[in-house]
Amino acid sequence: MQNYHIIVLVFYLHGDIEQSEKDILNKYLKTNILNSTIIKIAHHGSKNSSKEEFLQQVNPKIALIGAGVNNKFGHPSNKTIEKLNQLRL
């Protein structure tokens, strides 16, 4: 008998959605529909991206940030990096 391992990765991708995070949380707060293995942090990791409450609800294991090296906006912000570190992402 052969052993098979199934790996399921769930991705949650969102762009520049600050107000929408609140709307999504309100709609799905009492469900586990937002749970995801990987999340792409909104707005290139700006200081206002991906609120802590939203990240806690999604409960990812990995967080990705799309930002160019030494970009003129300073993304990702230190505030966002600290928030992700506190959540162990």
Summary of the structure (lengths in Angstrom):
residues: 89
radius of gyration: 14.8
end to end distance: 37.6
largest distance: 57.0
contacts: 207
relative contact order: 0.20
helix: 35%
strand: 10%
